[in-house]
Amino acid sequence: MPQSFTCLHYHLVFSTRGREPTITPDLRPRVWDYLGGLVRGVGGIPLGVGGTADHVHLLVTLRQQPAVADVLRHLKAVSSGWVHQTFPAAGGFWWQTGYGAFTVGHSGVAAVRAYIADQEAHHRSRTFQNEYRAILTDHGIEWDERYVWD
């Protein structure tokens, strides 16, 4: 084939270090918008960004290059630096080391987008840890609890 075609949707999830509630309500829309801009900056399309005080979910469409790991490293490093520079009072803000990156079929995009949009209500009755465990289980990923949290 002379051309390559991709349709790569990802549900990306990462937490603040130690799941500290450092993403305050007034900071959230700014951080979510900034993360969306970073996704666009690497040639991706942000389809949904949301979360709570201690974590973020992104639904993104990415190109085959750069690699997902490189995109996540960029998102976390640049957004963390931006928060520290723009909001000096948020000095305790850091992202955790790891992340989750899960593929989403084209037919599942609307459901994941709705899930991300409903994060505030969703977390009134479920912790991030329980949510993340469920996502791992739903994707058939085996994990060792000792190495999931930092």
N, C-alpha and C positions, 0 to 999 in steps of 0.2 A: 504494500500500500504506500502511496506517495505521501499521505497525510496521516497525522496522529490526532485522535479525538479522545477527550477525557470528559468525564462528568464526576468530579470528585468532591463530594459533600462530606464534611466532618463535623462532629459534635466534639468540641474541645472543652475540657473542664480542668480548672486548677484552683487551688485555694490560697489564701494568705498563709504565711508561715505560722505554723502552730494553730491554724484556723482562728487567729485573732480577729475580732470584729472591727477591723481598721478601715473598711470601706463604708464610711458613714453615708447616711441618706443623701446629704447634699453633695458628696463626692461621687456617688454612683453614676449619675447621668454623664458627668464629665469623663469618668474613666471608661464607661461603656462606649461613648462616642470616640474617645481617643483610640481605644482598641480597634474599633471599626475602621478608623482611618489608617491604622497600621496594617490591617488586613488589606485594605485597598492599595496601600503603598507597596505591598509585595505582589500585586497583581491579582489578589483574591477579591471575593465578593462577600461582605458580611451580610448574612441573612437574618441573624438575630444575635443580640448580645444582652445578657442579663445575669442577675445573681442576687446575692444578699451581702451582708456585712463581712462574710468570711470566704466567699468564693465567687467564681464567675463561670458562666457557660457561654460558649460562642457556637453558633451554627454558621459555618463558612463554606464557600466553594473555593477551592484552591486549584492552581495549575499543578502540573506534574513536577515542576521546578519552581521554587526551591523545595526541598524535602520538608515534610511536616515537622520533623524535629527542629529544623532550622527556623521555620516560621514561628514555632512556639518559643524557641530561645529568644528570637527577635522581639516578639510580642511582650514577653515577660520582662526582659532586660530594659527595653526602651520605655515601656509604660511605667515601670518602677522608677526609673530615673526621672521621668516626666513628673510623676506624682511628688517626688522629693523636691524637685526644683520649683514646681508650681504651687505646692501646698506644704510649705516648710513645717507647719504644725503637725503634719501626718508623718513625722519622723519614724514611727514604729511600723510603717507600711512596708511589707516585703511579700513577694510571692513565694510559695513553697518551691522546693527543688523540682519535684516531679509534676506530672500532668496525666490526664487521660485524653486520648484521641481515638474516637470511634467513628467508623464509617457509617454513613446514612444513605440508604437507597433513595433514589429520586422520589419514590412514592411515600417515603417517610418524612420528607422535609417539612410538610405542614404540621405534622404531629410534634416534631422536635421544636419547631418554631413556637408553637403554642405552649409547650412544656417550659421553654425558656422564659416566655412572657409571663408565666404564672408562678415564677419562683418565690415571690414574697408570700403568696398565699400557701404555696406548697410547703414552705419551711415553717409554717406555724405549728405543724404537727410532725415534722420529720427533720432530724439533724442532717447536716451535710454528710457526716460519716455514714449514716444509714442509707442516704441517697446514693452515695458513691459505691457502696457495697452492692446495692441493687443494680446499678449500671454495669458494674463489673460482671455480676452474675448473669444479667440479661445478655451480655455479649460473650458469655462462655469463657470468661477469663478467670483462671485460677490465681489466687494471690495468697501471700503470707501476711497476716495482719501486722506482724512485727515490722514490715518494711513498707507499709502503705502510707503511714503518717510520719511527718517530720515536725 
